[in-house]
Amino acid sequence: MPTISKIKAAILILKEKKKPMKVEDIIKISLDKKIIATRGKTPATTLNADIINENHRRKKKGLKPRFKKMGPKIWKFDYDS
């Protein structure tokens, strides 16, 4: 199965689970399902930064962010975006 970006994987996992999740758990599930590949030592930290950056880029373009921060490194998918 081809891999997808960590952001796309986070969206898939968060939509499937329908609850806020820690980035560490999103990464673990994504790796277990083999939908992402990583060689980095801190993929959860990278995903957290990617989500923050995506939200910032979307706000800058006048779009609603797709992720809502629920706590430190805990995110939920915002279905209204």
C-alpha positions as CSV (number, residue, x, y, z in Angstrom):
1,M,0.0,0.0,0.0
2,P,1.4,3.4,-0.9
3,T,2.0,5.8,2.0
4,I,0.4,9.2,2.4
5,S,1.4,12.4,4.2
6,K,1.2,12.6,8.0
7,I,-1.4,15.3,7.7
8,K,-3.6,13.1,5.5
9,A,-3.1,10.2,7.8
10,A,-4.1,12.3,10.8
11,I,-7.3,13.4,9.1
12,L,-8.1,9.8,8.3
13,I,-7.4,8.6,11.8
14,L,-9.2,11.4,13.5
15,K,-12.3,11.0,11.2
16,E,-12.3,7.3,12.0
17,K,-11.9,7.6,15.7
18,K,-14.2,10.7,16.0
19,K,-12.5,11.9,19.1
20,P,-9.5,14.1,20.0
21,M,-6.2,12.2,20.0
22,K,-2.6,12.7,21.0
23,V,-0.2,13.0,18.1
24,E,1.8,10.0,19.5
25,D,-1.4,7.8,19.2
26,I,-2.1,9.1,15.6
27,I,1.4,8.2,14.6
28,K,1.3,4.7,16.2
29,I,-2.0,3.9,14.5
30,S,-0.7,5.2,11.2
31,L,2.4,3.2,11.4
32,D,0.5,0.1,12.4
33,K,-1.8,0.5,9.4
34,K,1.3,1.1,7.2
35,I,-0.3,4.3,5.8
36,I,2.8,6.4,6.6
37,A,6.5,5.7,6.5
38,T,9.1,7.6,8.6
39,R,12.8,7.4,9.2
40,G,12.8,10.3,11.7
41,K,13.3,9.8,15.4
42,T,10.4,12.1,16.5
43,P,7.5,11.6,14.0
44,A,4.9,12.7,16.6
45,T,6.7,16.0,17.1
46,T,6.9,16.5,13.4
47,L,3.2,15.8,13.0
48,N,2.4,18.3,15.7
49,A,4.4,20.9,14.0
50,D,2.9,20.1,10.6
51,I,-0.6,20.5,12.1
52,I,0.3,23.9,13.6
53,N,1.8,25.0,10.3
54,E,-1.2,23.9,8.3
55,N,-3.6,25.7,10.6
56,H,-1.4,28.8,10.3
57,R,-1.3,28.6,6.4
58,R,-5.1,28.1,6.2
59,K,-5.7,31.1,8.5
60,K,-3.4,33.2,6.4
61,K,-5.4,32.3,3.3
62,G,-8.6,33.2,5.1
63,L,-9.7,29.6,5.4
64,K,-10.9,27.8,8.6
65,P,-8.3,25.5,10.1
66,R,-9.1,21.8,9.8
67,F,-7.6,20.9,13.2
68,K,-8.6,22.1,16.7
69,K,-6.2,22.0,19.5
70,M,-7.7,20.3,22.6
71,G,-4.5,20.2,24.8
72,P,-0.8,19.8,24.5
73,K,-0.2,17.7,21.4
74,I,-3.9,16.7,21.4
75,W,-5.9,17.5,18.3
76,K,-9.4,16.9,16.9
77,F,-10.5,17.1,13.3
78,D,-12.9,20.1,12.8
79,Y,-15.6,18.7,10.5
80,D,-17.0,22.1,9.8
81,S,-13.9,23.3,8.0
